[in-house]
Amino acid sequence: MRTTVSLDPDVDAALRRLMRERGLSFKQAVNEAIRSSLAGSSRRRAFRTETHDLGPPTLPLDKAMRLAAELEDEEIVRKLALRK
């Protein structure tokens, strides 16, 4: 398939380097780079987040929803007071 693409200067330089290092034509270098990139996207490692012990809770968590609602109510009242 024939198509036209515009390459950024850094991409062009990387392709030219690949051509020199492996003795490839421009078409072969472009196809190899695209294939390599597409194949690598399916082999990404799963993202992992480190966990940390935060110690015992400082608030009673059995009433967390009520506390959240109270804080939200206070914030709504504060915002409404600012509009006056």
C-alpha positions as CSV (number, residue, x, y, z in Angstrom):
1,M,0.0,0.0,0.0
2,R,1.3,3.4,-0.9
3,T,0.7,6.4,1.4
4,T,2.2,9.7,2.3
5,V,3.3,10.6,5.9
6,S,5.0,13.6,7.4
7,L,7.8,12.7,9.8
8,D,9.1,14.9,12.6
9,P,12.8,15.6,12.3
10,D,13.7,13.4,15.3
11,V,11.7,10.4,13.8
12,D,13.4,10.8,10.5
13,A,16.8,10.8,12.2
14,A,15.9,7.7,14.1
15,L,14.8,5.9,11.0
16,R,17.9,6.9,9.1
17,R,20.0,5.6,12.0
18,L,18.0,2.3,11.9
19,M,18.6,2.1,8.1
20,R,22.4,2.5,8.6
21,E,22.7,0.2,11.5
22,R,20.7,-2.7,9.9
23,G,21.3,-2.0,6.2
24,L,17.6,-1.5,5.5
25,S,15.8,0.5,2.9
26,F,13.6,3.4,4.1
27,K,10.5,1.3,3.5
28,Q,11.9,-1.6,5.5
29,A,12.9,0.6,8.3
30,V,9.5,2.3,8.5
31,N,7.7,-1.0,8.4
32,E,10.0,-2.6,11.1
33,A,9.6,0.4,13.4
34,I,5.8,0.3,13.0
35,R,5.6,-3.4,13.5
36,S,7.8,-3.3,16.6
37,S,5.8,-0.5,18.1
38,L,2.4,-2.2,17.5
39,A,3.7,-5.5,18.8
40,G,5.1,-3.8,21.9
41,S,1.8,-2.1,22.8
42,S,0.2,-5.4,23.5
43,R,3.1,-6.5,25.8
44,R,2.9,-3.7,28.2
45,R,3.4,-4.5,31.9
46,A,0.5,-4.1,34.2
47,F,0.6,-0.8,36.1
48,R,1.3,-1.4,39.8
49,T,0.9,1.0,42.7
50,E,2.9,0.6,45.9
51,T,0.8,0.3,49.0
52,H,1.8,1.9,52.4
53,D,0.6,1.2,55.9
54,L,-1.1,4.4,57.1
55,G,-1.6,3.1,60.6
56,P,-4.8,2.8,62.5
57,P,-7.7,5.1,61.5
58,T,-8.0,8.4,63.4
59,L,-11.8,8.5,62.8
60,P,-14.4,5.9,63.4
61,L,-14.8,4.4,60.0
62,D,-18.2,2.8,60.8
63,K,-19.6,6.3,60.6
64,A,-17.6,7.5,57.6
65,M,-20.6,8.0,55.3
66,R,-22.4,10.1,57.9
67,L,-19.2,12.2,58.4
68,A,-18.8,12.6,54.6
69,A,-22.4,13.8,54.3
70,E,-21.9,16.3,57.1
71,L,-18.7,17.7,55.6
72,E,-20.5,17.9,52.2
73,D,-23.4,19.8,53.8
74,E,-21.0,22.2,55.5
75,E,-19.3,22.9,52.2
76,I,-22.7,23.5,50.4
77,V,-23.7,26.0,53.2
78,R,-20.3,27.7,52.9
79,K,-20.7,28.1,49.1
80,L,-24.2,29.4,49.4
81,A,-23.1,31.9,52.0
82,L,-20.5,33.3,49.6
83,R,-23.1,34.0,46.9
84,K,-25.0,36.5,49.1
